[in-house]
Amino acid sequence: MLSSVVVLALDNVAAFELGVLAEVFGTDRTADGFPGYRFAVCSPDGGPVRTSSGFQLVPTHDLTPVEDADLVAVPAHTRGGAVPEPVLAALRRAADRGARLLSVCSGAFVLGAAGLLDDRDCTTHWRHVDELQRLHPRARVSCNSLYVQDGRLLTSAGTAAGIDACLHLVRQAHGSEVATRLARRMVVPPHRDGGQAQYVEAPIPKAPEAATLEPVLAWLMGHLDRPVTVEELAGRAGMAPRTFARRFRAETGTTPHDWLTNQRLLLARRLLEETVLSVEEVAGLAGFGDAAGLRHHFTRRVGTTPLAYRSTFRARVGSH
């Protein structure tokens, strides 16, 4: 369920990152068949806040709407300043009651200050990952990700990566068809490839001055249902396994296992959305072996069960 969205605007908030959240969740497109949201921008006391661009922003709410929002989002802001304790307490309460939490760029530092990154996978702008890791040593900070999801916590890298993360949430809540239409409306790609835990659909870029892995990846895409090993893939590429693993990360930003798992999840989602195949059949066709294997990976990376995802998506598609 995603129907109410609250954005926390703190002092020196980044205007673009806040604008991304407002564009995706605060623009009313219901007349064109898109989902609508109750959207609010909040400051700690409901008063004006400065932006990092030098102008003031005047929210219309204090922290009250945070208490029942489905999604609480924190855009980027200048790092190093103290976060008001009422903000941290409101974020903790939101997490405790199961709300989704989203940070864009350095907004992750606010979530960290609230203690919400401990023992969680997360990311931020590549320039700040070392600082985030130093400040929050229990966090598992990814330096290569456009965005990272850990349960109901979603953190994104800088600027445009916030769009990727928002579209990912829309895709989870309302299905791929809605997210793709919204991306087209915003004139942005529905998926961008890279080293993040997402369902990569865009073409894999060729590494400069390096032999491309595209033939191997194309073969993999046609054989997602069968078990494969790094040794087998390395043989197809004419490389030693260690060389292949290094080249694979250089060209895709991730490991062969993670890339393959993400592609299999993308296929499973499509089968759940577009067919009436059983979960067991979907698991076999997507290369997860059985329904238990599919449920394990699906729940961990998508945040819901295959059956719940199918139910939500098919209901949404039928209404548009």
FENTAZI-V854987 format. One record per residue. N is the residue number from 1. RES is the residue in three letters. SS is DSSP state (helix for helix, strand for strand, loop for the rest). OMEGA is omega in whole degrees, -180 to 180 (999 if undefined). Layout:
N:RES:SS:OMEGA + N:RES:SS:OMEGA
This chain:
1:MET:loop:177 + 2:LEU:loop:-178 + 3:SER:loop:179 + 4:SER:strand:-175 + 5:VAL:strand:178 + 6:VAL:strand:176 + 7:VAL:strand:178 + 8:LEU:strand:179 + 9:ALA:loop:179 + 10:LEU:loop:-178 + 11:ASP:loop:-177 + 12:ASN:loop:176 + 13:VAL:strand:178 + 14:ALA:loop:-173 + 15:ALA:helix:-177 + 16:PHE:helix:-178 + 17:GLU:helix:174 + 18:LEU:helix:179 + 19:GLY:helix:176 + 20:VAL:helix:-180 + 21:LEU:helix:179 + 22:ALA:helix:-180 + 23:GLU:helix:-177 + 24:VAL:helix:-171 + 25:PHE:helix:-175 + 26:GLY:loop:179 + 27:THR:loop:-177 + 28:ASP:loop:178 + 29:ARG:loop:-177 + 30:THR:helix:179 + 31:ALA:helix:179 + 32:ASP:helix:175 + 33:GLY:loop:178 + 34:PHE:loop:175 + 35:PRO:loop:176 + 36:GLY:loop:-178 + 37:TYR:loop:165 + 38:ARG:strand:-170 + 39:PHE:strand:179 + 40:ALA:strand:171 + 41:VAL:strand:-174 + 42:CYS:strand:167 + 43:SER:loop:-175 + 44:PRO:loop:-179 + 45:ASP:loop:-178 + 46:GLY:loop:-178 + 47:GLY:loop:-179 + 48:PRO:loop:173 + 49:VAL:strand:176 + 50:ARG:strand:172 + 51:THR:strand:178 + 52:SER:loop:179 + 53:SER:loop:173 + 54:GLY:loop:177 + 55:PHE:loop:-179 + 56:GLN:strand:175 + 57:LEU:strand:-177 + 58:VAL:loop:176 + 59:PRO:loop:179 + 60:THR:loop:-177 + 61:HIS:strand:165 + 62:ASP:loop:-175 + 63:LEU:helix:-175 + 64:THR:helix:-178 + 65:PRO:helix:179 + 66:VAL:helix:-170 + 67:GLU:helix:-180 + 68:ASP:helix:180 + 69:ALA:loop:174 + 70:ASP:loop:-180 + 71:LEU:strand:174 + 72:VAL:strand:-174 + 73:ALA:strand:-180 + 74:VAL:strand:178 + 75:PRO:loop:-180 + 76:ALA:loop:173 + 77:HIS:strand:-180 + 78:THR:loop:-178 + 79:ARG:loop:173 + 80:GLY:loop:179 + 81:GLY:loop:178 + 82:ALA:loop:177 + 83:VAL:loop:-179 + 84:PRO:loop:-178 + 85:GLU:helix:177 + 86:PRO:helix:177 + 87:VAL:helix:-180 + 88:LEU:helix:180 + 89:ALA:helix:179 + 90:ALA:helix:178 + 91:LEU:helix:179 + 92:ARG:helix:179 + 93:ARG:helix:178 + 94:ALA:helix:179 + 95:ALA:helix:-178 + 96:ASP:helix:-179 + 97:ARG:loop:174 + 98:GLY:loop:176 + 99:ALA:loop:171 + 100:ARG:strand:177 + 101:LEU:strand:-178 + 102:LEU:strand:172 + 103:SER:strand:175 + 104:VAL:strand:178 + 105:CYS:helix:-175 + 106:SER:helix:170 + 107:GLY:helix:178 + 108:ALA:helix:-180 + 109:PHE:helix:177 + 110:VAL:helix:177 + 111:LEU:helix:177 + 112:GLY:helix:179 + 113:ALA:helix:178 + 114:ALA:loop:180 + 115:GLY:loop:-173 + 116:LEU:loop:177 + 117:LEU:loop:-178 + 118:ASP:loop:179 + 119:ASP:loop:180 + 120:ARG:loop:171 + 121:ASP:strand:-177 + 122:CYS:strand:176 + 123:THR:strand:172 + 124:THR:loop:178 + 125:HIS:loop:-175 + 126:TRP:helix:180 + 127:ARG:helix:-172 + 128:HIS:helix:-173 + 129:VAL:helix:-179 + 130:ASP:helix:179 + 131:GLU:helix:179 + 132:LEU:helix:179 + 133:GLN:helix:179 + 134:ARG:helix:-178 + 135:LEU:helix:-176 + 136:HIS:loop:-173 + 137:PRO:loop:179 + 138:ARG:loop:178 + 139:ALA:loop:175 + 140:ARG:strand:-171 + 141:VAL:strand:177 + 142:SER:strand:-178 + 143:CYS:loop:-175 + 144:ASN:loop:-170 + 145:SER:loop:168 + 146:LEU:loop:171 + 147:TYR:strand:-179 + 148:VAL:strand:175 + 149:GLN:strand:173 + 150:ASP:strand:-175 + 151:GLY:loop:-179 + 152:ARG:loop:176 + 153:LEU:strand:-180 + 154:LEU:strand:178 + 155:THR:strand:-177 + 156:SER:strand:176 + 157:ALA:loop:-170 + 158:GLY:loop:167 + 159:THR:loop:-172 + 160:ALA:loop:177 + 161:ALA:helix:174 + 162:GLY:helix:176 + 163:ILE:helix:178 + 164:ASP:helix:-179 + 165:ALA:helix:179 + 166:CYS:helix:179 + 167:LEU:helix:176 + 168:HIS:helix:178 + 169:LEU:helix:178 + 170:VAL:helix:180 + 171:ARG:helix:179 + 172:GLN:helix:-174 + 173:ALA:helix:-170 + 174:HIS:helix:178 + 175:GLY:loop:-175 + 176:SER:helix:-177 + 177:GLU:helix:179 + 178:VAL:helix:-179 + 179:ALA:helix:180 + 180:THR:helix:178 + 181:ARG:helix:179 + 182:LEU:helix:178 + 183:ALA:helix:177 + 184:ARG:helix:179 + 185:ARG:helix:-180 + 186:MET:helix:-179 + 187:VAL:loop:175 + 188:VAL:loop:177 + 189:PRO:loop:178 + 190:PRO:loop:177 + 191:HIS:loop:168 + 192:ARG:loop:-179 + 193:ASP:loop:-178 + 194:GLY:loop:-174 + 195:GLY:loop:-180 + 196:GLN:loop:-178 + 197:ALA:loop:178 + 198:GLN:loop:-176 + 199:TYR:loop:-171 + 200:VAL:loop:-179 + 201:GLU:loop:-178 + 202:ALA:loop:179 + 203:PRO:loop:177 + 204:ILE:loop:-178 + 205:PRO:loop:176 + 206:LYS:loop:178 + 207:ALA:loop:-180 + 208:PRO:loop:178 + 209:GLU:loop:178 + 210:ALA:loop:178 + 211:ALA:loop:-176 + 212:THR:loop:174 + 213:LEU:loop:-175 + 214:GLU:helix:178 + 215:PRO:helix:179 + 216:VAL:helix:180 + 217:LEU:helix:178 + 218:ALA:helix:178 + 219:TRP:helix:179 + 220:LEU:helix:-179 + 221:MET:helix:178 + 222:GLY:loop:-177 + 223:HIS:loop:-179 + 224:LEU:loop:-176 + 225:ASP:loop:-175 + 226:ARG:loop:178 + 227:PRO:loop:178 + 228:VAL:loop:178 + 229:THR:loop:176 + 230:VAL:helix:179 + 231:GLU:helix:179 + 232:GLU:helix:180 + 233:LEU:helix:178 + 234:ALA:helix:177 + 235:GLY:helix:178 + 236:ARG:helix:179 + 237:ALA:helix:-179 + 238:GLY:loop:-179 + 239:MET:loop:169 + 240:ALA:loop:-178 + 241:PRO:helix:-179 + 242:ARG:helix:177 + 243:THR:helix:179 + 244:PHE:helix:-179 + 245:ALA:helix:178 + 246:ARG:helix:-180 + 247:ARG:helix:-179 + 248:PHE:helix:179 + 249:ARG:helix:-180 + 250:ALA:helix:-175 + 251:GLU:helix:-177 + 252:THR:helix:-179 + 253:GLY:loop:-179 + 254:THR:loop:-180 + 255:THR:loop:176 + 256:PRO:helix:-179 + 257:HIS:helix:-179 + 258:ASP:helix:179 + 259:TRP:helix:-179 + 260:LEU:helix:178 + 261:THR:helix:179 + 262:ASN:helix:179 + 263:GLN:helix:178 + 264:ARG:helix:177 + 265:LEU:helix:177 + 266:LEU:helix:178 + 267:LEU:helix:180 + 268:ALA:helix:178 + 269:ARG:helix:180 + 270:ARG:helix:180 + 271:LEU:helix:177 + 272:LEU:helix:-178 + 273:GLU:helix:-165 + 274:GLU:helix:-178 + 275:THR:loop:175 + 276:VAL:loop:178 + 277:LEU:loop:177 + 278:SER:loop:178 + 279:VAL:helix:178 + 280:GLU:helix:179 + 281:GLU:helix:177 + 282:VAL:helix:180 + 283:ALA:helix:-180 + 284:GLY:helix:-179 + 285:LEU:helix:-179 + 286:ALA:loop:174 + 287:GLY:loop:179 + 288:PHE:loop:175 + 289:GLY:loop:-179 + 290:ASP:loop:-176 + 291:ALA:helix:-180 + 292:ALA:helix:178 + 293:GLY:helix:178 + 294:LEU:helix:-179 + 295:ARG:helix:180 + 296:HIS:helix:-177 + 297:HIS:helix:-178 + 298:PHE:helix:-179 + 299:THR:helix:-178 + 300:ARG:helix:-173 + 301:ARG:helix:-179 + 302:VAL:helix:176 + 303:GLY:loop:177 + 304:THR:loop:179 + 305:THR:loop:177 + 306:PRO:helix:-179 + 307:LEU:helix:179 + 308:ALA:helix:178 + 309:TYR:helix:179 + 310:ARG:helix:-179 + 311:SER:helix:-179 + 312:THR:helix:-176 + 313:PHE:helix:-177 + 314:ARG:helix:177 + 315:ALA:helix:-179 + 316:ARG:helix:-178 + 317:VAL:helix:-179 + 318:GLY:helix:-178 + 319:SER:loop:-178 + 320:HIS:loop:999
